[in-house]
Amino acid sequence: MKPLPPLAQIPPQIAAVADYEAFARERMTPGAWSYFSGGAGDEHTLRDNLAAFQRIRLRSRVLRPVAGGHTRVSLLGEEYEHPILLAPVAFQQLAHRDGEFASVLGASAMKAGMVVSTQSSVALEDLAQAAQTRLWFQVYLQHDRDFTAQLVARAHAAGYRALVLTVDAPVNGPRNREQRDGFALPAGVEAVNLRGMAPPPAAVASAGGNPLFGGPLLAHAPTWDDVAWLRSLSPLPVVLKGILSPDDARRAVEAGASAIVVSNHGGRTLDTAPATIDALPAIAREVGGRVPLLLDGGIRRGTDVLKALALGADAVLVGRPCVHALAAAGAVGVAHVLHLLRAELEMAMALTGCRTLADIDESVIWPGDVPP
């Protein structure tokens, strides 16, 4: 069946972020839907990212003065109107013909920061020119390090405010849903920022040989030494995305990371890894406020944002919900999702007696529900 066209206006049936999912599915090809919605392996981590938030209850507080409150937050030395940013998502033209252009327009309308993927289907310079908000650039260290250095220089010259190094995907777990649905990039959609880069060495495993360790792929996987190298390329702060271990969080700080994103790659790499909200408290204790902590994975409600902030995050990144809204209604849909999340966050803050983000702590979580 041919996908439906994007919505001309937001219907009343879309009252919450999750409502966009059904509308998005009708407007994507089966392959594109599998790419954006699928996870690694049996998708346990993908599902648990959502379920873990539902296991945590909030404790309301009454008769507290909350008039005149706000949601402003400082990240990497700059103030944002609210702690909700767009996560990096590749190939957004699979979801909507305007792709990342529509996402940056929606983010700009809602004064939300946006992290642009290395594998964006729109050039990083074009997005920077269109943006009326702060952009960070997500980096995959390519097998061609010289090409990576050129990407960093381009991002710096275009005005991006930070580099977000994805550290949890030297390889990806099997995405069976994509394979079953025959996902392939259609003509006209590509990682335009990588044009001109020499192709990586082919990974061909012989029968009986090591499928992964016997090939060239891991020879180019990033290590801690590469963090120092990346920091040396520009004055931009470097954020490490994909931390789930307190030990890795400590080492990230020691390596000079300016911020950390607690992330399991949306459940797309290592299946049965913990939900990010479950991993967050131990990392927050280890970091001890030395650098900002962000979290992605499973955010569907403003109450989820509140829970993440209560357990140690300074801000959150939102991925799939914005893609669903993009597919359903373009830039207007992206702006609407961000509006819904911010409005729900403010409501949850008022009902838990929090006038500003600084007032949010573990006391808003029901006793016994804080992950260890």
C-alpha positions in Angstrom: 0.0 0.0 0.0 1.3 3.4 -0.9 2.1 5.6 2.2 -0.4 8.4 2.9 0.7 12.0 2.5 1.6 14.1 5.5 -1.2 15.6 7.5 -2.2 19.1 6.5 -3.1 19.9 10.1 -2.9 18.1 13.5 -6.2 16.2 14.2 -7.8 16.2 17.6 -7.0 12.5 17.9 -3.4 13.4 18.5 -3.5 14.5 22.1 -0.2 12.9 23.3 3.2 12.2 21.9 2.5 8.5 21.6 -0.5 9.2 19.4 1.8 10.1 16.5 3.0 6.6 16.1 0.0 5.2 14.3 -0.2 8.2 12.0 3.5 7.9 11.2 3.3 4.3 10.3 0.7 5.0 7.6 3.0 7.5 6.1 6.2 5.5 5.8 7.2 2.5 3.7 7.5 -0.8 5.6 11.3 -0.6 5.3 11.5 3.0 6.6 9.2 2.1 9.5 11.4 -0.9 10.4 14.5 1.2 10.3 13.2 3.9 12.7 11.1 1.8 15.0 13.2 -1.4 15.3 15.8 -2.4 17.8 18.6 -4.9 18.1 18.0 -8.7 18.5 14.7 -9.5 20.2 14.2 -5.8 21.2 14.1 -6.4 24.9 16.0 -3.1 25.6 13.9 -1.2 23.1 10.8 -2.2 25.1 12.4 -1.8 28.5 13.3 1.8 27.8 9.6 2.5 27.8 8.6 0.1 30.6 11.2 1.4 33.0 9.7 4.8 33.1 6.3 3.3 33.9 7.7 1.4 36.9 8.7 4.7 38.5 6.0 6.6 40.4 5.9 10.2 41.2 5.0 11.8 44.6 2.8 14.8 44.4 3.3 17.8 46.8 0.7 20.4 47.6 0.4 24.0 48.6 3.9 25.0 47.4 4.4 28.4 45.7 5.2 27.6 42.1 3.9 30.7 40.3 6.4 32.4 38.0 8.4 29.2 37.6 10.5 28.3 34.5 12.2 25.5 32.8 15.5 27.1 31.8 18.7 25.1 32.0 22.4 25.8 31.4 24.2 23.4 29.2 27.8 23.8 28.1 27.8 27.4 29.2 24.6 28.4 27.3 21.1 28.8 28.5 18.2 26.8 27.0 14.6 27.6 27.5 13.8 24.0 28.5 15.7 20.7 28.9 14.3 18.9 25.9 16.6 18.5 22.8 16.2 16.6 19.6 18.4 13.5 19.5 20.5 12.7 16.5 18.6 10.5 14.0 20.0 9.5 10.6 18.3 9.6 7.2 15.3 11.7 8.2 14.2 12.0 4.5 13.0 8.5 4.9 10.3 9.9 7.1 9.4 13.1 5.3 10.6 14.7 2.1 11.9 17.7 4.0 13.9 15.5 6.4 16.2 17.3 8.8 15.1 20.7 7.4 11.6 20.1 8.9 13.1 18.9 12.2 15.3 22.0 12.6 12.4 24.2 11.7 10.3 22.5 14.4 13.1 22.7 16.9 13.7 26.4 16.2 10.0 27.2 16.7 10.1 25.6 20.1 13.5 27.0 21.1 14.8 23.4 21.4 18.4 22.4 20.8 19.0 19.8 18.2 21.8 17.3 17.7 22.4 16.7 13.9 23.5 13.2 12.8 26.7 12.6 10.8 24.3 10.5 8.7 21.9 13.3 8.1 20.2 13.3 4.7 20.7 17.1 4.5 24.1 18.8 4.6 25.2 20.0 7.9 26.0 23.5 6.5 22.5 23.8 5.0 20.9 22.9 8.4 23.0 25.4 10.2 22.0 28.1 7.8 18.3 27.3 8.3 18.4 26.9 12.1 17.2 29.5 14.5 18.4 27.4 17.5 21.6 25.9 18.7 22.9 22.9 17.0 25.3 20.2 18.1 27.0 17.8 15.7 27.0 14.1 16.3 30.2 12.3 15.3 30.9 8.8 14.3 34.6 8.3 14.0 35.1 7.1 10.4 37.6 4.6 9.3 39.2 7.6 7.5 40.3 9.8 10.3 41.3 12.6 8.0 37.8 12.7 6.7 36.5 12.8 10.3 38.8 15.8 10.9 37.3 17.5 7.9 33.8 16.9 9.2 34.7 18.5 12.5 36.2 21.5 10.8 33.0 21.9 8.7 30.8 21.7 11.8 33.0 24.3 13.7 32.9 26.6 10.7 29.2 26.3 10.3 28.5 27.4 13.9 27.7 24.1 15.7 28.1 24.5 19.4 29.4 21.0 20.4 30.6 17.6 19.1 28.6 14.6 20.3 30.8 11.5 19.9 28.7 8.3 19.7 30.8 5.7 21.6 28.4 2.7 21.9 28.2 1.6 18.3 31.5 0.3 17.0 29.2 -2.4 15.6 25.5 -2.8 15.7 23.5 -5.7 17.0 21.4 -7.7 14.5 18.3 -5.7 13.6 16.1 -8.5 12.6 13.1 -6.4 11.9 15.0 -4.5 9.2 16.2 -7.7 7.6 12.7 -9.2 7.6 11.2 -6.1 6.0 14.0 -5.7 3.4 15.2 -2.3 4.5 17.4 -0.5 2.0 18.0 3.2 1.4 15.9 4.3 -1.6 17.4 6.4 -4.4 17.9 10.0 -3.4 18.4 9.4 0.3 22.0 9.2 1.5 24.4 10.4 4.2 25.3 13.5 2.3 27.9 14.6 4.9 29.9 11.6 4.0 30.1 12.2 0.2 33.6 11.8 -1.0 34.8 9.5 1.7 36.5 6.3 0.6 34.4 3.3 1.3 35.3 1.3 4.4 37.2 -2.0 3.9 34.8 -4.8 3.1 34.1 -7.2 5.9 33.8 -10.7 4.4 33.8 -13.7 6.8 34.9 -17.0 5.5 33.0 -20.1 6.5 34.2 -21.3 9.9 36.1 -18.0 10.5 35.5 -15.3 13.0 32.5 -13.3 11.6 33.5 -10.1 13.3 37.0 -10.5 14.9 38.4 -11.9 11.7 37.5 -8.8 9.7 38.8 -5.2 9.5 35.9 -3.4 11.1 37.1 -3.4 14.7 40.5 -2.2 13.7 38.9 1.2 13.1 36.6 1.3 16.2 37.2 4.3 18.5 39.1 4.0 21.7 39.7 6.3 24.7 42.7 7.6 22.9 40.4 9.0 20.1 38.6 11.2 22.6 41.8 13.2 23.2 42.3 13.3 19.4 38.8 14.6 18.8 39.2 17.2 21.4 42.4 18.4 19.7 40.7 19.1 16.4 38.6 22.1 17.5 37.7 24.3 20.5 34.2 22.8 20.6 33.2 20.9 23.7 33.1 17.1 23.3 30.1 15.2 24.6 30.2 11.4 24.9 27.0 9.6 24.0 26.3 6.0 24.9 27.5 5.7 28.5 25.8 3.1 30.7 28.5 2.2 33.2 29.6 4.4 36.1 33.2 3.4 35.5 32.9 4.6 31.9 31.3 7.8 33.1 34.2 8.4 35.5 36.7 7.7 32.7 34.8 10.0 30.3 35.2 12.9 32.8 38.9 12.1 33.2 39.3 12.1 29.4 37.9 15.6 29.2 34.3 15.1 28.1 32.3 18.2 28.6 29.0 16.3 29.1 27.8 12.7 29.0 24.7 11.2 27.4 23.4 8.2 29.2 22.1 6.1 26.3 21.7 2.6 25.0 21.3 3.9 21.4 17.6 3.5 21.6 17.9 -0.3 22.0 19.6 -0.5 18.6 23.0 -2.0 19.5 23.3 -4.3 22.5 20.0 -6.1 23.3 19.3 -6.8 27.0 21.3 -3.8 28.0 19.5 -1.9 30.8 17.0 0.8 30.3 18.7 4.2 30.4 16.6 5.5 33.3 17.7 2.4 35.3 21.4 3.2 34.6 21.1 6.9 35.3 21.2 7.1 39.1 24.5 5.2 39.6 26.1 7.3 36.8 24.9 10.5 38.4 26.4 9.5 41.7 29.7 8.7 40.1 29.8 12.0 38.1 28.7 14.1 41.1 27.8 17.1 39.0 31.2 17.5 37.5 29.7 17.6 34.0 26.1 17.8 32.7 24.3 14.5 32.2 21.8 14.0 29.4 19.6 11.0 28.9 17.8 9.5 25.9 15.7 6.4 25.4 12.0 6.0 26.2 10.9 9.6 26.7 7.2 9.8 25.8 5.7 12.1 28.5 6.6 15.2 30.3 6.5 13.1 33.5 9.3 11.0 31.9 11.4 14.2 31.6 10.7 15.0 35.2 11.8 11.5 36.3 15.0 11.8 34.4 15.8 15.1 35.9 14.9 13.8 39.4 17.3 10.9 39.0 20.3 13.0 37.9 19.9 14.2 34.3 20.2 17.9 33.4 18.4 17.4 30.1 16.9 14.8 27.8 17.2 13.9 24.1 14.1 12.8 22.2 14.4 10.6 19.1 11.6 8.4 17.9 8.7 10.6 19.0 10.1 13.4 16.9 10.6 11.1 13.9 7.0 9.9 14.2 5.8 13.5 14.3 8.0 14.4 11.4 6.6 11.6 9.3 3.0 12.5 10.2 3.1 16.2 9.9 6.5 17.6 9.1 7.9 20.6 11.0 4.5 21.3 12.6 4.4 17.8 14.1 8.0 18.1 15.5 7.1 21.4 17.1 3.9 19.9 18.5 5.7 17.0 20.1 8.1 19.4 21.8 5.3 21.6 22.9 3.4 18.6 24.4 6.5 17.4 26.3 7.3 20.9 27.7 3.7 21.5 28.7 3.5 18.2 30.4 6.8 18.8 32.2 5.6 22.1 33.5 2.4 20.5 34.7 4.3 17.7 36.4 6.6 20.3 38.0 3.6 22.2 39.4 2.0 19.1 40.8 5.2 18.0 42.5 5.9 21.4 43.9 8.9 22.3 41.8 9.1 25.9 40.6 12.4 25.5 38.7 14.5 22.6 37.5 16.8 23.2 40.5 13.9 22.1 42.7 13.7 18.7 41.1 15.4 15.9 43.0 14.7 12.4 44.2 12.1 13.6 46.6 9.6 13.8 43.7 10.0 10.0 43.2 7.8 7.7 45.2 9.8 6.0 48.0 11.3 2.7 46.9 11.0 3.5 43.2 14.5 4.9 42.7 16.6 2.5 40.7 19.8 1.3 42.6 
